[in-house]
Amino acid sequence: MKFWTLTTSSPTAAATAAREAENAGWDGVLVVDSQNLSGDSYVALTTMALATQRIGLGTGVTNPVTRHPAVTAGAIASVQRISGGRAVLGIGRGDSALAHLGKAPAKVATLEHYLRALQGYLKGEEVAFDSLAFSEQVAPDVATLGLADTPDASQLKWLNERDVKVPLEVASTGPRVIRAAARIADRVMLAVGADLERLQWGIETARAAAAAAGREVQLGAFVNMASHHDIETARRLVQGGLTTFARFSVMHGKVRGTVSEEQRRVLSDLHDRYDMNEHTRGDSRQVGALTPAFIDQYAIVGKPAQCIERLQAIAALGIDKVTVIGPATVSARGAAGEAAAMLTEDVLPKLRG
């Protein structure tokens, strides 16, 4: 199992965060792509690539609205080349990046359309103009210029045979997104919590869709996790990020996937309380919707041995990559720093041998 972490897209601090993550033993680090809340993700990834040697780098996650697929593919392919093949492109329907434009997440059909174009660009293939229909539609047709000749398809022409294709991963919660990702992407990154029944549901949904499409797909998961000897401290450290990721399961007010009645109640309450102005904050009004039992099921919290046991159970389901949404960066102080150190020193090494 590979373990990735998440940080912000700070143009000045991302490089340090990546070096710290690499030194701490993480396999990869993702940056958020939310233009109103953080710096540009590809600028951050470039600084991180130049500051590190081994660690994987990617978006966690971008969306199919704020950038044309040719632009997204070109940006991550540039990171791939400058990093020596360490890039990953993570994408979802969009959340805070779209909320701060006054928009809801993209429709599943829009995401699937975007994914197909992305895969074409990332493979260096020609993408037919009539299969695009994204933001380029606001401009007149190139034929109106009356030139002697113009391109007849869209392609990243600067890619060459030495460029390794960037893996495409899709953050997936609902069944329609899971199935679309399984049909098109290289990896389905389940964002359904750490509860084994929910993960099993997501895995079965992905595998069935991949099989129907005559292909195989890799499986990963986003997991909110905090390791600390005091369970109340661990719960407190994880709750801010957990509200964000748990809300994905009830994005439009209807709970998606297998849940208990108690989980359904908490998720519905979380949806009704959620304030995007307090997105990811541990002191937000939506934190009040979480119960200790929900946190213990939906996240992974507790002493190192407890976290190890939960992760081993997840690995046994067929998940081979986990992106940990943790309490803090490696250099954090206080309880957050203790939890971060416990994770990298006492938990992750035990799962690699």
TIKOLBA-298827 format. One record per residue (C-alpha): chain; x, y, z. Coordinates in steps of 0.1 Angstrom, whole numbers, plus 5000, padded with zeros to 4 digits. Layout:
<atoms>
> chain  x  y  z
> A  X  Y  Z
...
</atoms>
This chain:
<atoms>
> chain  x  y  z
> A  5000  5000  5000
> A  5012  5035  4990
> A  5006  5064  5013
> A  5001  5100  5001
> A  4994  5132  5020
> A  4977  5165  5011
> A  4988  5201  5014
> A  4978  5235  5001
> A  4989  5251  4969
> A  5010  5278  4985
> A  5034  5293  4959
> A  5059  5299  4987
> A  5054  5271  5012
> A  5046  5241  4990
> A  5082  5232  4983
> A  5091  5230  5020
> A  5060  5209  5026
> A  5071  5185  4998
> A  5106  5182  5012
> A  5093  5175  5047
> A  5069  5149  5033
> A  5097  5132  5013
> A  5120  5132  5043
> A  5092  5117  5065
> A  5088  5088  5041
> A  5055  5096  5023
> A  5051  5081  4989
> A  5035  5112  4974
> A  5019  5146  4982
> A  4989  5162  4966
> A  4979  5199  4964
> A  4944  5213  4965
> A  4931  5231  4934
> A  4908  5258  4947
> A  4918  5291  4931
> A  4900  5314  4955
> A  4913  5297  4987
> A  4949  5288  4977
> A  4976  5295  4951
> A  4978  5279  4917
> A  4982  5242  4920
> A  5006  5238  4890
> A  5029  5266  4902
> A  5030  5248  4936
> A  5037  5214  4920
> A  5065  5229  4899
> A  5082  5243  4930
> A  5077  5209  4947
> A  5092  5190  4917
> A  5123  5212  4918
> A  5127  5208  4956
> A  5124  5170  4957
> A  5139  5138  4942
> A  5116  5109  4949
> A  5082  5118  4961
> A  5051  5116  4938
> A  5032  5148  4931
> A  4997  5155  4920
> A  4964  5175  4922
> A  4940  5166  4950
> A  4919  5174  4932
> A  4912  5195  4901
> A  4878  5198  4884
> A  4863  5198  4849
> A  4851  5234  4849
> A  4878  5259  4858
> A  4903  5247  4831
> A  4899  5234  4796
> A  4911  5198  4794
> A  4939  5207  4770
> A  4952  5232  4795
> A  4949  5207  4824
> A  4966  5180  4804
> A  4994  5204  4793
> A  5000  5216  4829
> A  5003  5182  4845
> A  5023  5168  4816
> A  5047  5197  4822
> A  5050  5187  4858
> A  5055  5151  4847
> A  5085  5161  4825
> A  5101  5184  4850
> A  5097  5159  4879
> A  5111  5130  4859
> A  5078  5111  4858
> A  5065  5116  4893
> A  5032  5133  4885
> A  4996  5122  4890
> A  4964  5140  4879
> A  4936  5138  4904
> A  4902  5151  4895
> A  4867  5152  4908
> A  4834  5170  4901
> A  4846  5201  4920
> A  4837  5216  4953
> A  4851  5247  4969
> A  4867  5258  4935
> A  4832  5260  4920
> A  4814  5272  4951
> A  4835  5303  4951
> A  4823  5309  4915
> A  4787  5305  4926
> A  4784  5270  4911
> A  4777  5235  4923
> A  4798  5205  4914
> A  4798  5196  4877
> A  4773  5171  4864
> A  4785  5135  4861
> A  4780  5136  4823
> A  4803  5167  4822
> A  4829  5149  4842
> A  4828  5118  4821
> A  4831  5139  4789
> A  4861  5157  4804
> A  4878  5125  4815
> A  4876  5111  4780
> A  4892  5142  4765
> A  4919  5142  4792
> A  4929  5106  4786
> A  4933  5114  4749
> A  4955  5145  4756
> A  4976  5127  4782
> A  4982  5098  4757
> A  4994  5123  4731
> A  4964  5114  4708
> A  4944  5137  4686
> A  4911  5149  4702
> A  4885  5157  4676
> A  4872  5192  4677
> A  4836  5180  4677
> A  4843  5159  4708
> A  4854  5189  4728
> A  4826  5214  4734
> A  4841  5229  4766
> A  4851  5265  4772
> A  4864  5269  4737
> A  4828  5272  4726
> A  4827  5309  4736
> A  4851  5318  4707
> A  4842  5318  4670
> A  4852  5289  4648
> A  4888  5291  4634
> A  4874  5288  4599
> A  4860  5323  4602
> A  4896  5336  4598
> A  4899  5324  4562
> A  4934  5311  4566
> A  4952  5289  4541
> A  4951  5260  4566
> A  4944  5254  4603
> A  4946  5224  4627
> A  4919  5198  4621
> A  4922  5183  4656
> A  4934  5191  4691
> A  4966  5175  4704
> A  4995  5181  4728
> A  5021  5181  4700
> A  5050  5188  4722
> A  5048  5154  4739
> A  5073  5128  4727
> A  5080  5091  4731
> A  5101  5097  4762
> A  5073  5113  4781
> A  5055  5088  4804
> A  5018  5092  4805
> A  5004  5108  4836
> A  4981  5085  4855
> A  4945  5098  4858
> A  4928  5093  4891
> A  4892  5102  4899
> A  4879  5111  4934
> A  4847  5092  4935
> A  4818  5090  4960
> A  4785  5083  4943
> A  4778  5053  4921
> A  4776  5072  4889
> A  4810  5088  4894
> A  4826  5055  4905
> A  4813  5038  4874
> A  4825  5066  4851
> A  4859  5065  4867
> A  4862  5028  4864
> A  4854  5029  4827
> A  4879  5057  4819
> A  4905  5065  4845
> A  4936  5047  4856
> A  4925  5046  4893
> A  4893  5051  4912
> A  4901  5070  4944
> A  4871  5063  4967
> A  4860  5091  4989
> A  4834  5072  5009
> A  4851  5071  5043
> A  4870  5044  5061
> A  4840  5022  5071
> A  4847  4988  5056
> A  4811  4982  5044
> A  4811  5015  5025
> A  4845  5008  5010
> A  4834  4973  4999
> A  4803  4988  4983
> A  4825  5013  4964
> A  4850  4986  4953
> A  4822  4963  4941
> A  4807  4991  4921
> A  4840  5000  4905
> A  4850  4965  4897
> A  4816  4957  4881
> A  4818  4988  4859
> A  4854  4981  4849
> A  4845  4945  4840
> A  4816  4956  4819
> A  4839  4979  4800
> A  4864  4950  4795
> A  4892  4966  4815
> A  4908  4966  4849
> A  4912  4996  4872
> A  4933  5003  4902
> A  4917  5012  4935
> A  4926  5038  4961
> A  4909  5057  4989
> A  4909  5091  5006
> A  4910  5085  5044
> A  4907  5110  5072
> A  4932  5098  5099
> A  4948  5110  5131
> A  4969  5088  5154
> A  4972  5099  5190
> A  4972  5081  5224
> A  4943  5102  5235
> A  4912  5094  5215
> A  4895  5127  5222
> A  4925  5145  5208
> A  4926  5123  5177
> A  4889  5130  5171
> A  4893  5167  5175
> A  4923  5168  5151
> A  4905  5149  5123
> A  4871  5166  5125
> A  4877  5196  5102
> A  4887  5176  5072
> A  4862  5149  5080
> A  4833  5173  5076
> A  4845  5181  5041
> A  4850  5145  5030
> A  4819  5131  5047
> A  4797  5158  5031
> A  4806  5143  4996
> A  4784  5114  5005
> A  4754  5137  5009
> A  4764  5164  4985
> A  4729  5171  4972
> A  4710  5161  5003
> A  4706  5124  4995
> A  4730  5099  5011
> A  4750  5078  4986
> A  4761  5043  4993
> A  4757  5018  5021
> A  4752  5035  5055
> A  4738  5026  5089
> A  4708  5046  5101
> A  4730  5065  5126
> A  4754  5074  5098
> A  4725  5085  5076
> A  4713  5108  5104
> A  4747  5124  5109
> A  4753  5129  5072
> A  4719  5145  5067
> A  4726  5168  5097
> A  4760  5176  5082
> A  4745  5186  5049
> A  4720  5209  5065
> A  4747  5226  5087
> A  4775  5229  5061
> A  4789  5264  5056
> A  4813  5267  5027
> A  4827  5298  5043
> A  4841  5275  5071
> A  4852  5248  5047
> A  4877  5223  5063
> A  4878  5242  5096
> A  4879  5223  5128
> A  4859  5250  5146
> A  4832  5252  5120
> A  4794  5250  5127
> A  4793  5217  5107
> A  4816  5200  5132
> A  4787  5200  5156
> A  4770  5173  5134
> A  4797  5148  5141
> A  4793  5122  5169
> A  4822  5102  5184
> A  4807  5070  5170
> A  4805  5085  5135
> A  4841  5098  5136
> A  4854  5064  5148
> A  4836  5047  5119
> A  4841  5072  5091
> A  4876  5081  5099
> A  4906  5063  5114
> A  4915  5076  5148
> A  4933  5062  5179
> A  4966  5047  5190
> A  4991  5035  5163
> A  4981  4999  5167
> A  4944  5007  5161
> A  4953  5027  5130
> A  4975  4999  5117
> A  4947  4974  5121
> A  4922  4995  5103
> A  4946  5002  5074
> A  4954  4965  5071
> A  4917  4957  5068
> A  4914  4983  5041
> A  4944  4968  5022
> A  4928  4934  5024
> A  4898  4947  5004
> A  4921  4955  4975
> A  4929  4992  4981
> A  4966  4997  4973
> A  4968  5035  4977
> A  4956  5057  5005
> A  4957  5095  5005
> A  4956  5105  5042
> A  4937  5136  5051
> A  4955  5142  5084
> A  4956  5168  5111
> A  4987  5187  5101
> A  5019  5189  5082
> A  5051  5173  5094
> A  5064  5205  5110
> A  5033  5212  5130
> A  5035  5218  5168
> A  5015  5206  5198
> A  4990  5178  5195
> A  4989  5181  5157
> A  5027  5177  5155
> A  5026  5147  5178
> A  4999  5131  5157
> A  5018  5138  5124
> A  5050  5123  5139
> A  5031  5093  5153
> A  5016  5086  5118
> A  5049  5087  5099
> A  5071  5070  5126
> A  5048  5045  5142
> A  5020  5037  5117
> A  5031  5039  5081
> A  5064  5020  5085
> A  5046  4990  5100
> A  5025  4987  5068
> A  5055  4986  5044
> A  5075  4956  5057
</atoms>
